[in-house]
Amino acid sequence: TMHTGGIPARVSTDGSDADTGLTDWSNAKATLANAMSVMSAGDTLYISQSHSETTNGATTFTSTGTAANPCYFICADDGAAPPTALATTALVVTSGNSLMNFVGVSYVYGVKFHCGTNSSVFNCLLNDS
């Protein structure tokens, strides 16, 4: 079932971080971090099935979700607004020997997180403690 709680934000490879990230796919943010900046607890971020981003250096993604009101990060088909079909093909990558952190109370579906090369570390703390 597609979650539709809170204000829906969007991120897509062909988006722009200068856009609002709100309303529809044509206003999508380009990066996960910038899309997260417009979210509040309980909001949903739809991530395009074709989204693929690479960051240089260590990256921390911080969710504003709480135990009572988590944020939702859902990979979805960007053929409709709001999305009507789930996907599992979004990709977020760090390059080189770069650490990646994802912190906050969240539900994540269909997004692959890859930490560069050379024994990089991915820390995932999906709670509020």
C-alpha positions as CSV (number, residue, x, y, z in Angstrom):
1,T,0.0,0.0,0.0
2,M,1.3,3.4,-0.9
3,H,1.7,5.6,2.2
4,T,0.3,9.1,1.7
5,G,0.8,10.8,5.1
6,G,2.0,14.3,5.7
7,I,3.2,16.7,2.9
8,P,4.5,14.7,-0.1
9,A,8.0,15.8,-1.2
10,R,9.8,14.4,-4.2
11,V,13.4,13.8,-5.4
12,S,14.4,12.8,-8.9
13,T,17.7,12.7,-10.8
14,D,16.3,15.3,-13.3
15,G,15.1,17.6,-10.5
16,S,16.7,20.7,-9.2
17,D,17.6,21.6,-5.6
18,A,16.4,25.1,-6.4
19,D,12.9,23.7,-6.8
20,T,10.5,23.4,-3.9
21,G,10.4,19.6,-3.9
22,L,6.7,19.8,-3.4
23,T,3.5,19.5,-5.4
24,D,4.6,17.3,-8.4
25,W,7.5,15.6,-10.1
26,S,8.3,18.7,-12.2
27,N,9.3,20.5,-8.9
28,A,11.3,17.6,-7.5
29,K,14.6,18.2,-5.6
30,A,17.8,16.7,-7.2
31,T,19.3,15.3,-4.0
32,L,18.1,13.3,-1.0
33,A,19.6,15.8,1.5
34,N,17.9,18.8,-0.1
35,A,14.6,17.0,-0.3
36,M,14.8,16.1,3.4
37,S,15.3,19.8,4.2
38,V,11.7,20.5,3.3
39,M,10.3,17.7,5.4
40,S,8.7,17.7,8.8
41,A,7.8,14.8,11.1
42,G,5.2,12.5,9.4
43,D,6.0,13.7,5.9
44,T,6.5,11.4,2.9
45,L,9.3,11.7,0.4
46,Y,8.7,10.0,-2.9
47,I,11.9,9.0,-4.6
48,S,11.8,8.5,-8.3
49,Q,12.4,4.9,-9.5
50,S,15.1,6.4,-11.8
51,H,16.8,8.4,-9.1
52,S,20.5,7.9,-8.8
53,E,22.8,10.3,-7.0
54,T,26.5,10.2,-5.9
55,T,27.9,12.4,-3.2
56,N,31.6,13.1,-2.8
57,G,32.8,12.6,0.8
58,A,31.1,11.7,4.0
59,T,27.3,12.3,4.1
60,T,24.8,12.4,6.9
61,F,21.1,12.3,6.1
62,T,19.0,13.4,9.1
63,S,15.3,12.7,9.3
64,T,12.9,14.9,11.2
65,G,10.7,11.9,12.1
66,T,9.8,11.0,15.6
67,A,8.7,7.7,17.2
68,A,5.1,9.0,17.2
69,N,5.4,10.5,13.7
70,P,8.1,8.9,11.5
71,C,9.1,10.2,8.1
72,Y,8.5,7.9,5.1
73,F,11.1,7.5,2.2
74,I,9.4,5.6,-0.6
75,C,10.8,4.7,-4.0
76,A,7.9,5.0,-6.4
77,D,7.1,5.2,-10.1
78,D,7.2,8.8,-11.2
79,G,4.6,8.3,-13.9
80,A,1.9,9.7,-11.7
81,A,1.5,12.4,-9.0
82,P,0.9,11.3,-6.4
83,P,2.6,8.0,-7.2
84,T,0.4,4.9,-7.5
85,A,3.1,2.2,-7.8
86,L,6.1,1.2,-5.6
87,A,9.6,0.6,-7.0
88,T,12.9,-0.7,-5.6
89,T,15.4,1.0,-7.9
90,A,16.5,4.3,-6.4
91,L,20.2,4.6,-5.6
92,V,22.2,6.8,-3.3
93,V,26.0,6.4,-3.4
94,T,29.1,7.9,-1.8
95,S,32.3,7.9,-3.7
96,G,35.7,6.8,-2.5
97,N,36.3,5.9,1.1
98,S,33.3,7.8,2.4
99,L,31.1,7.2,5.4
100,M,27.3,7.5,5.1
101,N,25.0,8.1,8.0
102,F,21.2,7.9,8.1
103,V,19.7,9.2,11.4
104,G,16.2,9.6,12.6
105,V,12.9,7.8,12.9
106,S,12.0,6.7,9.4
107,Y,10.5,4.1,7.2
108,V,12.5,3.5,4.0
109,Y,11.3,1.4,1.1
110,G,13.1,0.7,-2.2
111,V,16.2,2.8,-1.8
112,K,19.7,1.2,-2.1
113,F,22.4,2.9,-0.2
114,H,26.0,2.1,-1.3
115,C,29.1,3.4,0.4
116,G,32.0,3.9,-2.0
117,T,34.9,1.6,-1.9
118,N,37.8,0.7,0.4
119,S,35.8,-0.5,3.4
120,S,33.4,2.4,3.7
121,V,30.9,2.3,6.5
122,F,27.1,2.9,6.4
123,N,25.6,3.7,9.8
124,C,21.8,3.5,10.0
125,L,20.1,4.7,13.2
126,L,16.4,4.7,12.6
127,N,15.2,5.8,16.0
128,D,15.2,8.9,18.1
129,S,17.6,7.8,20.8
